[in-house]
Amino acid sequence: MNNFQYKNPTKILFGKGQIENLTNEIPENAKILMLYGGGSIKKNGIYDQVSKSLSKFEVIEFGGIPANPEYEVLMEALDIIKAENITFLLAVGGGSVIDGTKFLSAAALYEGSEPWNILAKNIRTLKGMPFGTVLTLPATGSEMNSGAVVTRAETKEKLTMGGPGLFPVFSVLDPEVVKSIPQHQIANGLADAFTHVLEQYMTYPVDAKLQDRFAESILQTLIEVAPAILKDTSDYKAASNFMWSCTMALNGLIQQGVPSDWAIHMMGHELTALFGIDHARTLAIIAEGHYTYNLDSKKDKLAQYAERVWNITEGTKEEKAVAGIQKTTEFYQSLGIKTKLSEYTEDYKGTAQIISKRFEERGWKGLGEKGKVSPSDVEKIVEMSY
């Protein structure tokens, strides 16, 4: 097991009725900017619950944060933060709203002239404006980690950011919100969380037995609850396990002491930036090609995954590994998610070369747990995903 230091300061308020406890978690005299997305929270009752809990605070609202938080939209919110002397941010939404709020948390205290540099120059945020979240869509785990992704439509870029100053102070997780989520977003959440675990698990063995079993248990839980939550989003037991699995998949715990990959995400982000494909679906597009191309270096963990998660006990190590890859693709497809780029766009030809060139220009010479997935490798992997 590798050395590690782990600290997660986010307080979790989990379960029915926890939104009413918001008032106890925000500092007195805070001036709040409440951020949300397209307005679904006004239809499903969450907006009313949050507003009631915040009745003693001065609150300004900013809605309209898109599914991939867009830089230009966030800059409008940043102007409000500065003009209104906001002191606390509250994200009411899914990963996109929370990620956008993290950018604003960093940008509000950023002393440079161009906030985009936080992303473009990968500037880590050591201290941000305090913020909390009310999670409305389980998927990304952003409610309990310090990372974020922001899109800039102008340049068709989607870049990551993070730092210890970007953990939410608290996050409210009420599984009852799941019942109002459309099925395609439930499927996205399942696929997103599943791939988050794979990115931290599907590397090479370092004898981190507990982390491996933590990861495997999250994967098994997602596989188990997927049919139930897709069938009935009001199933509170399934919703609870779905929501907590999504959070645990990316709160940093299973990443401690082990190597992690994230190449699938880096390639997937480009597909979203270029074609607007849902984030989770880009991961499903890339996964099979990535694991197949890197079979030799990932064979041990792929075989272990096949055995422990999918109960594949027969065959050689390589045969088990290949079977594990196939089971992964079948899982995505069981959620109703297509796994080839050509199923999303007719303009897929040349995509591999575009992405490879972008990585080259950014100096991303080696992705993956060993830093050996070069831009030319990326080109081949993306082509395998057509």
N, C-alpha and C positions, 0 to 999 in steps of 0.2 A: 504494500500500500504506500502511496506517495504521501509526503508531508502535506499538511494543510492547516489553514486557520479559517474558522467558520464563525460568523456572527450574522444573525438575522434579527433585526430589531422590530420587525413589523408585528403588531398585535392583531390577532385574528378574532373577530366576533362572528361565530358560526352558528347558524340555525334560524328557526322561525322567529320572527319578531325582533331581530337584532337591529334593524334599521332605527328603531325608536331609541336605541342607546347612543346614537350619533352625538347627541347633545352633550354627553359626558366625556367625549373623546377629543373635542375641539377646544382650544384655549379660549377662555373668556375674553371678550372684547375683540375677537378675531373678525377681520373683514374678509368674507369668503367669496371667491369666484367659483361657482358651481359649473362644471363642464360636462356636457353630454353630447350624444350623437344626433341621429336623425329625428328624435322626438318620440321613439317608441315608449320611452319611460312615462310619457303623458297618457298613453293608452292603457298601459298594464298596471297602473296604480303605484308604481315605484316613485314617480315624481311627487305625488301627493304625500306619500309616507315620508320621504326625505324632507320636503318642505315643512311638514308639521314638526319634524324633529329639530329643524333649524329655525323655528319661529322666533327664538330670542336673539338671533344673530342678524347682522346686516349682510345680505346676500345679493350678489350680482350674478346673473346667469349668462352663460355663453354656450349656445347649442350649435349643431351643424358640423361637428368634427366627423369627417368621413371615415369609411371602413379602413382605409390606410391613412393614418393621420397625415394631413397635407401641410407642408411647411408654411405656405402662404396663409392658410386659414389660421394656423397656430400663431402666426405673427400678428394677426388681428387681435387675438386673445392677449398676446403679450402687451400690446398697446393699452388694453384695458387695465391689465395688472399694474402697469406703471402710472397710468393716468388716475386710477382710483385708489392707489396705495393699498392694494390687496395684500393681506398678510397670510392667508391660508387658502389652499386649493383643494377642491373636492371633486374627484372624478366619479361620475355616476354612469357606468357603462361597462363595456367589455374591454378587451386588451387594447384596442385602438384608442379609445378615449383615455385609458390609463397611460398608455405610451405617450400620447400627446401631452398629457398633464406632466409627465416626467420631463419632457423637453421644456415645458414652460417653467417647471421648478428649477431647472438648470439655467435657462435663459434669463429668468427674472433676476438672478444674481450674477450673471455673466458680465464681465467688465470689458470685453472686446466689442468691436464695432459691428461684427457680422456673426449673429448667433448660429448661422449654418456651419460655421467652423467647428462648433462643438461636435458635429457629426463628421464633417469632411476631414477634420484633423484629429478625430478620435480623442477629444479632450475629455478626460475623466472628471466627473463632477464629485468633488469632495464635500461640498455643502450646497444644498438646494433649498428653495422655499418649501416649508413643510406642507405636506398634502396627505389626504386620506382617500380611500376609495370605497364605493359601494358597487360590488361586482354584479353585473346583470347578465353576463354571458361567459360561462366557464370555457376556457380554452388555453389561453396563453400563459397563465401563471404570473402575469405581470403584477397582480395584486399582492405578491409576496416576494418580489425580487427587485433588483436595482438596474435592470436593463430595459431598453426601449428601442423601437425602430420607427423611423420617420421617413416619409416619402416626399420627394420634391418633383411635382409634375413637370415643371419647367425644363428640368434636365433629365427626366425619366430615371431618377436615382432613388434607391431605397437603402438607407444606411442605418447602422446601429450606433448606440451610445450607451453610457452607463457610468457607474461609480458608486461608492458607498454612501454618497449624499442623496441617492435617489430611491431609497427604500420608502414605501409608504409608512406613515406613522401608525396607521391602522387600516384594516380592510374588513368590511362587512360582507359576509358570505351567507346569504339566505337562500337555501335551495329552492324555495318556493318561486323564485324568479324564473326558474327553468321552464315552468309550465307555459309561459308565454313566448318561448323562443321557437322560431320556425325550424322545421326539421332539417333543412340544409345547413343551418347554423349549428345545430346539435351535431350533425355529422362532421362539420368542420372542427368543432371543439374536440371531439373524440380523436380525430386524425391528428390534430395539432398536438394534443397532449401525448398521444402515443409516440409521435416522432420526436418530441422533446426528450422523452425517456431514451429512445434509441440513440439519439445524438450523444448522450452521456454514457451510454452503456455499450454500444456496438463499436468497440475499439480493439483493445488487446488486454489480456489478463494481467492484473498486478496484485492478485491475491487479496482483493478487497471483497471479502465474502459477504459482509453485511450490506455494503452498497449494492452489490450485484443482486442480492435478494430483495432489497428495497425496490430496486428498479423492476425486477421481474414481477414483484407483487403488484406494482402499479399497472404494468402491462396486462397482467392477468385480470385485474379488477376492471380495467377499461373494456377488455374483451367480453367479460361476463355481463357488465351492465349495459353494453351497447344495444343489444336487441330490446331490452326492457325500456330504456329511455327513448329510443327511436319509436317504439310502439306507443308509449304513453308518457308524455312529458310531465304529467301531473303525478307520476309515481314518485312520491317523496323519498322513499328509500333509495331508489335508483338515482334520483337527482342528487341526493346527498353524497353518494359514493362517486358519482360522476364529477361533481363540483370539487370535492376534496382531492380526488385523483389529479385533476387538472392543476390544482394549486401545488400539490406535492411533486408533480412532474418537473416543475421548474422553480422551486424556491431555494435551490442551491444545495439541498441536503444530499441528494444522490450523486452530486458531482464532486463531493469532497474525497480527496485521496485517489482519484482515478483520472485517467486521460479522457478528454472529450473531443468530439469531432467538429460539428457545426458546418461542415461543407455543404450538406444538403440545404441548410437554411440560406447560406450565402448564394448558392445557385438559384434557389427558389425565390429569393428576394428579387432577383433580376427578372424572373418571369412575371412577377407581380408588377414591377416597374414598367416593363415593356408592354404587357398585354392586359393588365388589370385583373389577372386571375386571383381568386381568393388565396390568401397565404397558405392555408392548410392544404389546399388542393395542389399548390406548387410542390409541396413536400412529397405528396403522394406521386406526383409526376417524376420526381428526381430519384426517389429512394431506391427503386429496383436497379436502375442503371448504376447508381453509386456503389451499392453493395456488390453487385455483380462484377463491376470493373475492379473493385478493390478486394475481391474475394480472398486472395492469398494472405493479405495482411490482417483481415478480419475473420478469418476462417474459424479460429478457436472460439471467439465469442458468438459468432453466428451459429455454430454447432451447439454451444451451450444454450443459447436462446431457443433453438429449435427443440432441444430436449426438454428444457424446464418450462417453457411457456406454451409450446405447442405439442408436447408429449410425443415428439418424433424420436423413436429409440432405435430404429433400424437403419443400417447403411454405414458407410465410412464417414469420417469427419466431414469431408468435402460434400458428400451427398446430403448429409444433415444440414450443412450450411446452406446449400442451394435450396433445399426444401424450406428452410426458415425464411429465405428471401421470398419464395413463392407464397408462403403463408401470409407474409406481410402485405404483399400486393393484394391477395384475396381478402384480407381484412379491410383494406381501404375500399375495395370494390363492394364488400358487404354493406358498407355505409352508404352506398350509392355514389361513390366518388370515382370519377374516371381517372385513369392512371397514365395516359399518354398525352403529350402536348398537342398532337394533331387532333385530339378530341375536343380541344378548347379553341383552337384558332387554325385558320387555313394559311396563315402567314408564318408558319413555324420554320420554314426553310431559312437557313442562315443565322438562326438564333444562337446556335452553339458558337459560331465565330464571333458574333457580337459580344456575347458574354465573356468569352475567352479574352478578347481584345480589351474589354473594360477591366478585367482583373489584372491584365498585364500593365495597363496604364496606371492603375492604382498601386502597383507594386505588390500585389497579392500573389507572390511567387509560389507559395506552398501552403495549401489549406490542409485540414484534417488533423488527426491526433499526432501524426508524425511530421507534419509540415511538408509532405511530399506530393500532395495533389496539385500539380502545376497547372497553369492556364491551358496548356495543350491537353492535359488529362481532363480538365473541365470540359473542354470542347468535345472530347469523345464521350464523356458521360452524358452531356446534354443531348448529343446526337442519339445516344442509346434510348433516350427518353421521348423521342419523336413518336 
